[in-house]
Amino acid sequence: MELAARYALPTVYRYREEASAGGLVSYGTAHSDAYRKEGSYVGRILKGAAPADLPVQQSTKLEVVLNFKTAKTLGLSFPPFLLGRADGVIE
C-alpha cells in the first residue's frame, strides 16, 4: 500500500481490511460467509465425518468496499452504479 500511495496508483485488494487500511477498493469473499462454511465443516468433522469425504465448497458471497478518502486523495470519483452495488463505504 505504501508503494501505491507513493506513486498515486489506484489499487484493488481482496479483503475489506485492506480497503480500510488505505486501499481504493476491495472486492472479494465476505469473511462472514467463509467463516459460516468453515463452521459447518468443523461441526460435521466433530460429529464423525471423515474430512476426505466432505465436499469442497467455495464461498459464493462477494463484497465490494469503496474507500472515499483514498479516492479523494487520488483525485478520483466512483460512478453511481458502483456506489449502488457497494457493500461498504469508508469515508
C-alpha positions in Angstrom: 0.0 0.0 0.0 2.9 2.4 0.7 4.2 1.9 -2.8 0.7 2.5 -4.4 0.3 5.7 -2.2 3.8 7.0 -3.1 3.1 6.7 -6.9 -0.6 7.6 -6.6 -1.8 4.3 -8.1 -5.4 3.2 -7.7 -5.5 -0.3 -6.2 -8.0 -3.1 -5.8 -7.5 -5.5 -2.9 -9.1 -8.8 -1.9 -10.1 -8.1 1.7 -12.2 -5.4 3.4 -9.5 -4.7 5.9 -7.1 -3.7 3.1 -9.6 -1.0 1.9 -9.9 0.1 5.4 -6.2 0.5 5.7 -6.0 2.8 2.6 -6.7 0.7 -0.5 -9.1 2.3 -3.0 -11.4 -0.7 -3.4 -11.7 -4.3 -2.1 -13.5 -7.0 -3.9 -13.5 -10.4 -2.5 -15.1 -13.1 -0.4 -17.2 -12.0 2.5 -15.5 -13.3 5.6 -18.8 -13.9 7.4 -19.8 -16.3 4.6 -16.5 -18.1 4.6 -16.5 -18.5 8.4 -20.0 -19.9 8.3 -18.9 -22.6 5.8 -15.8 -23.4 7.9 -18.0 -23.8 11.0 -20.3 -26.3 9.2 -17.2 -28.3 8.2 -15.9 -28.4 11.8 -19.3 -29.4 13.1 -19.5 -32.3 10.6 -16.0 -33.5 11.5 -16.8 -33.3 15.2 -19.9 -35.5 14.5 -17.7 -38.1 13.0 -17.5 -37.3 9.2 -14.2 -38.1 7.6 -12.6 -34.9 6.2 -11.7 -36.7 3.0 -15.4 -37.4 2.4 -16.5 -33.7 2.7 -17.2 -31.9 -0.5 -15.0 -28.9 -1.4 -17.0 -25.7 -1.1 -16.3 -22.2 -2.2 -17.8 -19.0 -0.7 -20.3 -17.5 -3.1 -20.9 -14.2 -1.4 -18.6 -11.5 -2.6 -18.5 -7.9 -1.3 -17.3 -4.6 -2.7 -15.9 -1.9 -0.3 -15.1 1.6 -1.5 -12.7 4.0 0.2 -13.8 7.6 -0.4 -10.8 9.1 1.4 -8.3 7.3 -0.9 -10.4 8.2 -3.9 -10.3 11.9 -2.9 -6.5 11.7 -2.4 -6.1 10.3 -5.9 -8.5 12.8 -7.5 -10.9 10.0 -8.4 -14.7 9.5 -8.0 -16.8 6.4 -8.1 -19.5 6.0 -10.7 -23.1 5.9 -9.4 -23.7 2.3 -10.5 -20.7 1.2 -8.4 -21.9 3.2 -5.4 -25.2 1.4 -5.7 -23.6 -2.0 -5.7 -21.1 -1.4 -2.8 -21.5 -3.4 0.3 -19.4 -0.9 2.3 -18.2 2.6 2.0 -15.3 4.1 4.0 -15.5 7.8 4.4 
